[in-house]
Amino acid sequence: MTSITPEELIGPVQASPERRYRQWLIAIVVATLLVIYPVLYHHFLSNVATNWLPTMSTAFGIAAFTVMGLGLNFVVGYAGLLDLGYVAFYATGAYVAGWLGSQQFAQVTVNVGGTGFKGASGIHLNPWLIILIAAVFSALIGVVIGIPTLRLRGDYLAIVTLGFGEIIPQFVRNGDNLGGFNLTNGSFGLNGIDGLGFGNTLHRWFHFLPANFLNEADATWYYWSALLLVGLAIGASILLRDSRLGRAWVAIREDEDAAGAMGVPLMRTKTLAYLIGAFWGGAAGCMITLASSSTSPQAFSLQVSIFVLCMVILGGMGNVWGVALGGALLAYINYQGLYAAGNTFNNVFNSNVQIPEYSYLIYGILIVSFMLLRPEGLIPSARRRLELHEEEDETQAELAETAPA
């Protein structure tokens, strides 16, 4: 008769207080360095390996895509639902930014704390309010998509989410004539979108607060804003992970039938994962659009969904810090890393190889290598690590039993 260990009975042992304190100390140090990075970059690091150090624009992109990775982690990492259409929420947040912060609807003139030109036609709301509205509206879209979708499982769920991910870009591409009304401006997209900022009133009181970030020399304030969004997403991820809802997500991920038999409301719990993930995807998409001052359907391809999914898988599904690290690493490679590697390679070997042109090949090699060498990701959750190692041990035991004497 095999004995059952306490770990097998009650699950993985919780981290010791000393380990938790060490983890939080590391998190505080890293957060402090990230906050002061613009100061370090401009005053101390700007002349050292500038090709490789992230610029403020790159740092903003890294932070924004990390938020999307953390949002998708609610769906894939916590609830175990394969979503290949996450770009739909990115697109939703982007177009909300365009609708509420540009001259797209020139038939009306509404300015409520906007950072654009005062008196300009169109709707110009406060950009911080726009981000909140975009996040909430994306969450509602997530519910609309999730209710008919989440009754499916496995490959069927992946295919349906892929379909919704393709429907949204096609809708905005053809939404320039909906009964004679121009909603999305078609393939041309939306331009002249107001940027983030603190407005003229706060700028007059506190001169160091810019009225509009688009007037700044670099993207430092955009980076700090995106970093704040990352902090909020990480905080929400940790709180929900340790809540009753988080445990229900994990139960569904491990065995949906058993979770349902134990009284977990499957549809409501899965829909909440979809809703919360869409919330953060919409917020990130809105902030990226406010920073670029434009958006178009060409930006919402399937590759974006795959890219964000890779962040979750390579970082460590279900682990907040792993997903944040994976998102930052892949976003850096996409925004600047490949270009820096290409410049360095060409300078050393006096060649003219365009390494960014082989980005998908490089990503493919990176993903295959990780799946073979470290399938649990960079920083896996304790449960995920145990599961994979248990499977490896069982496979090795079966091979040993079937091997000839």
C-alpha positions in Angstrom: 0.0 0.0 0.0 1.5 3.3 -1.0 1.7 6.1 1.6 0.4 9.6 1.0 2.6 12.4 1.9 1.2 15.6 3.6 2.3 17.5 0.5 0.1 15.2 -1.7 -2.8 15.5 0.7 -2.9 19.3 1.1 -1.0 20.5 -1.9 2.3 22.3 -2.3 3.7 23.7 1.0 3.4 27.5 1.2 6.5 29.5 0.9 8.2 30.3 4.2 7.9 33.8 5.7 11.6 34.4 5.0 11.2 33.5 1.3 8.1 35.7 1.0 10.0 38.7 2.5 12.9 38.1 0.2 10.6 38.0 -2.8 8.9 41.2 -1.8 12.2 42.9 -1.1 13.4 42.0 -4.6 10.1 43.3 -6.1 10.5 46.6 -4.2 14.1 47.0 -5.4 13.1 46.2 -9.0 10.1 48.6 -8.9 12.3 51.4 -7.6 14.9 50.9 -10.4 12.1 50.9 -13.0 10.6 54.1 -11.6 14.0 56.0 -11.6 15.1 54.4 -14.9 14.4 57.6 -17.0 16.7 59.6 -14.6 19.4 56.9 -14.8 19.1 56.7 -18.6 19.3 60.5 -19.3 22.0 61.3 -16.8 24.2 58.2 -16.5 23.5 55.6 -19.1 22.8 57.5 -22.3 26.4 57.1 -23.5 26.8 53.5 -22.6 25.7 50.8 -25.1 22.9 53.1 -26.4 21.9 50.5 -29.0 21.0 48.0 -26.3 19.6 50.1 -23.5 15.8 50.6 -23.9 14.9 54.1 -24.9 11.9 55.8 -23.3 9.7 54.9 -26.3 10.8 51.2 -26.0 10.3 51.2 -22.3 6.8 52.4 -22.8 6.0 49.7 -25.3 7.5 47.1 -23.0 5.3 48.2 -20.1 2.1 48.5 -22.2 2.5 45.0 -23.7 3.4 43.6 -20.2 -0.1 44.8 -19.1 -1.6 42.8 -22.0 0.4 39.7 -21.0 -0.8 40.0 -17.4 -4.4 40.4 -18.7 -4.2 37.3 -20.9 -2.7 35.4 -17.9 -6.1 35.6 -16.2 -7.6 33.6 -19.1 -4.8 31.3 -20.0 -2.7 31.0 -16.9 -5.3 31.1 -14.2 -8.4 29.6 -15.8 -6.6 27.4 -18.4 -8.6 28.8 -21.4 -6.7 29.0 -24.7 -7.5 32.4 -26.2 -6.2 33.1 -29.7 -8.2 36.3 -30.2 -6.9 38.6 -27.5 -6.1 41.2 -30.1 -9.9 42.0 -30.2 -9.7 43.7 -26.8 -6.6 45.6 -27.8 -8.5 46.9 -30.9 -11.5 47.8 -28.8 -9.5 49.9 -26.4 -7.7 51.6 -29.3 -10.9 52.6 -31.0 -12.5 53.9 -27.8 -9.4 56.2 -27.5 -10.1 57.4 -31.0 -13.8 57.9 -30.6 -13.5 59.8 -27.3 -10.3 61.8 -28.0 -10.3 63.0 -31.6 -12.4 64.8 -34.2 -13.8 61.6 -35.6 -17.4 62.6 -34.6 -17.1 66.2 -35.9 -20.9 66.5 -35.8 -20.6 67.4 -32.1 -18.3 69.4 -29.9 -17.7 68.0 -26.5 -14.6 68.9 -24.4 -14.5 67.5 -20.8 -11.0 67.9 -19.5 -9.5 66.9 -22.9 -5.8 67.6 -23.7 -6.5 68.5 -27.3 -7.2 72.0 -28.8 -9.9 73.7 -26.8 -13.0 74.3 -29.0 -12.0 71.6 -31.6 -14.9 69.6 -33.0 -15.4 66.1 -31.9 -15.4 64.4 -28.5 -12.4 65.2 -26.3 -12.7 63.7 -22.8 -10.1 63.5 -20.1 -7.5 60.9 -21.3 -7.4 59.2 -17.9 -11.2 58.8 -18.1 -10.9 57.5 -21.6 -8.6 54.7 -20.4 -11.1 53.7 -17.7 -14.0 53.8 -20.2 -12.0 51.8 -22.8 -11.1 49.2 -20.1 -14.8 48.8 -19.0 -16.1 48.8 -22.6 -13.5 46.1 -23.5 -14.6 44.1 -20.5 -18.3 44.2 -21.7 -17.1 43.1 -25.1 -15.3 40.3 -23.4 -18.6 39.2 -21.7 -20.5 39.4 -25.1 -17.8 37.2 -26.7 -17.4 34.9 -23.7 -21.0 33.9 -23.1 -21.5 32.0 -26.3 -17.8 31.0 -26.6 -16.9 29.6 -23.2 -19.3 26.7 -23.4 -16.7 25.1 -25.6 -13.4 23.5 -24.5 -9.9 22.8 -25.8 -9.3 23.1 -29.5 -12.9 24.2 -30.2 -12.5 27.1 -27.8 -9.2 28.1 -29.4 -10.8 28.1 -32.9 -13.8 30.2 -31.9 -11.7 32.8 -30.1 -9.5 32.9 -33.2 -12.6 33.7 -35.2 -13.6 36.6 -32.9 -10.1 37.9 -33.0 -10.4 38.1 -36.8 -14.0 39.5 -36.8 -13.1 42.7 -34.8 -10.4 43.9 -37.2 -12.6 43.2 -40.2 -15.5 45.1 -38.5 -13.4 48.2 -38.0 -12.0 47.9 -41.5 -15.5 48.0 -42.9 -17.1 50.3 -40.3 -16.8 53.5 -42.3 -20.4 53.1 -43.7 -22.8 51.6 -41.2 -26.1 52.8 -42.5 -24.4 56.0 -43.8 -22.5 56.6 -40.5 -18.7 56.6 -40.4 -17.8 54.8 -37.1 -14.2 53.7 -37.7 -13.0 55.6 -40.8 -12.4 52.2 -42.5 -8.9 51.2 -43.6 -7.6 54.8 -43.0 -8.1 54.4 -39.2 -8.3 57.3 -36.8 -5.7 60.0 -36.6 -5.1 63.1 -34.5 -5.9 61.4 -31.3 -5.3 63.5 -28.1 -2.4 62.4 -26.0 -2.2 61.7 -22.3 -1.6 64.6 -20.0 -2.6 66.5 -16.9 -4.4 69.3 -18.6 -3.7 73.1 -18.6 -5.1 73.7 -15.2 -2.8 71.3 -13.3 0.1 72.4 -15.6 -0.4 76.0 -14.5 -0.4 75.0 -10.8 2.5 72.5 -11.1 4.7 73.4 -14.0 6.6 70.0 -13.9 3.3 68.2 -14.8 3.0 68.4 -18.6 -0.4 69.4 -20.0 0.0 67.0 -22.9 2.6 64.2 -23.0 2.7 64.5 -26.8 4.5 67.8 -26.4 7.3 66.2 -24.4 10.8 65.6 -25.9 10.6 61.8 -25.2 8.1 59.3 -23.8 9.2 59.5 -20.2 5.7 60.4 -18.9 4.1 57.8 -21.0 6.5 55.3 -19.6 5.7 56.3 -16.0 2.0 56.1 -16.8 2.3 52.6 -18.4 4.5 51.5 -15.4 1.6 52.6 -13.1 -0.7 50.5 -15.1 1.7 47.5 -14.8 1.7 48.0 -11.0 -2.1 48.0 -10.9 -2.3 44.9 -13.1 0.2 43.0 -10.9 -1.7 44.0 -7.8 -5.0 42.8 -9.2 -3.4 39.6 -10.4 -2.0 38.8 -6.9 -5.2 39.7 -5.1 -7.4 37.7 -7.4 -5.0 34.8 -7.5 -5.2 34.3 -3.7 -9.0 34.9 -3.6 -11.9 32.4 -3.7 -12.3 33.3 -7.4 -8.7 32.6 -8.1 -9.0 29.2 -6.5 -12.0 28.5 -8.6 -10.1 29.4 -11.8 -7.3 27.0 -10.8 -9.9 24.2 -10.1 -11.3 24.7 -13.6 -7.9 24.7 -15.1 -6.9 21.4 -13.4 -10.2 19.5 -14.0 -13.3 21.3 -15.3 -15.6 18.4 -14.7 -14.4 17.9 -11.1 -14.7 21.6 -10.4 -18.3 21.6 -11.7 -19.1 18.6 -9.5 -17.8 20.4 -6.5 -20.1 23.3 -7.1 -18.0 25.8 -9.0 -20.2 27.8 -11.4 -18.3 27.1 -14.6 -19.8 29.6 -17.0 -19.8 32.5 -14.5 -16.3 31.8 -13.3 -14.9 31.5 -16.8 -16.7 34.6 -18.0 -15.2 36.5 -15.1 -11.7 35.5 -16.3 -12.5 36.6 -19.8 -14.0 39.9 -18.5 -11.0 40.8 -16.3 -8.5 39.8 -19.0 -10.4 42.0 -21.5 -10.4 44.9 -19.1 -6.5 45.0 -19.0 -6.2 44.4 -22.7 -8.5 47.3 -23.5 -6.7 49.6 -21.0 -3.3 48.8 -22.6 -4.6 49.2 -26.1 -6.1 52.6 -25.2 -2.8 53.8 -23.7 -0.8 52.6 -26.7 -3.2 54.5 -29.1 -3.0 57.7 -27.0 0.8 57.5 -27.2 0.9 57.0 -30.9 -1.9 59.5 -31.6 -3.4 57.1 -34.3 -4.8 53.6 -34.9 -5.7 51.5 -37.9 -7.0 48.0 -38.6 -3.6 46.9 -39.8 -2.3 47.0 -36.2 -4.7 44.2 -35.1 -3.4 41.1 -36.7 -3.4 37.5 -35.4 0.4 37.9 -34.8 -0.4 40.2 -31.9 -2.5 37.6 -30.1 0.2 35.0 -30.7 2.8 37.4 -29.5 1.0 38.1 -26.2 0.3 34.4 -25.7 4.0 33.7 -26.1 4.6 36.2 -23.3 2.4 34.1 -20.9 3.9 30.7 -22.0 7.5 31.7 -22.0 7.2 33.7 -18.7 5.4 31.0 -16.8 1.7 30.4 -17.1 -0.1 31.4 -13.9 2.9 33.1 -12.3 2.5 36.9 -12.1 6.2 37.7 -11.9 7.0 35.2 -14.7 4.5 36.6 -17.1 5.7 40.2 -16.3 9.3 39.1 -17.0 8.3 37.2 -20.2 6.3 40.1 -21.5 9.1 42.6 -20.8 11.7 40.3 -22.5 9.7 39.6 -25.7 8.5 43.2 -26.0 12.1 44.4 -25.7 13.2 42.0 -28.4 10.4 43.1 -30.6 10.8 46.9 -30.1 14.6 47.2 -29.9 16.5 44.0 -29.2 16.5 42.7 -32.8 17.6 46.1 -34.2 20.4 46.4 -31.7 21.6 42.9 -32.4 21.5 43.6 -36.2 23.5 46.8 -35.8 26.1 45.1 -33.5 26.4 42.2 -35.9 26.8 44.4 -39.0 29.4 46.6 -37.2 31.5 43.7 -36.1 31.4 41.7 -39.3 31.1 44.7 -41.7 28.0 43.2 -43.2 24.5 44.4 -44.1 22.2 41.7 -42.6 18.8 42.9 -41.7 18.1 40.7 -38.6 14.6 42.2 -37.9 13.4 40.7 -41.2 13.9 37.3 -39.6 12.0 38.1 -36.5 9.4 35.3 -36.9 12.2 32.7 -37.4 13.9 34.0 -34.3 10.7 33.9 -32.3 10.0 30.3 -33.5 13.5 29.1 -32.5 13.1 30.8 -29.2 9.7 29.2 -28.5 10.8 25.7 -29.6 14.0 26.0 -27.5 12.0 26.9 -24.4 9.4 24.2 -24.9 12.2 21.6 -25.1 14.6 22.9 -22.4 12.3 24.7 -19.9 8.6 24.0 -20.7 7.4 25.5 -17.4 8.7 29.0 -18.4 11.2 31.5 -17.0 9.5 31.7 -13.5 6.9 29.0 -13.3 4.2 28.7 -10.6 4.9 26.1 -8.0 2.0 24.0 -9.1 3.0 24.1 -12.8 6.6 23.1 -11.9 5.4 20.1 -9.9 3.0 19.0 -12.6 5.7 19.0 -15.3 8.3 17.3 -13.1 5.8 14.6 -12.1 5.0 13.9 -15.7 8.7 13.6 -16.5 9.2 11.3 -13.5 6.3 9.1 -14.6 7.5 8.9 -18.2 11.0 7.9 -17.1 9.5 5.3 -14.8 7.4 3.8 -17.6 10.5 3.7 -19.9 12.5 2.0 -17.2 9.8 -0.6 -16.7 9.4 -1.3 -20.4 13.1 -1.4 -21.2 14.6 -4.8 -21.8 16.6 -6.3 -18.9 
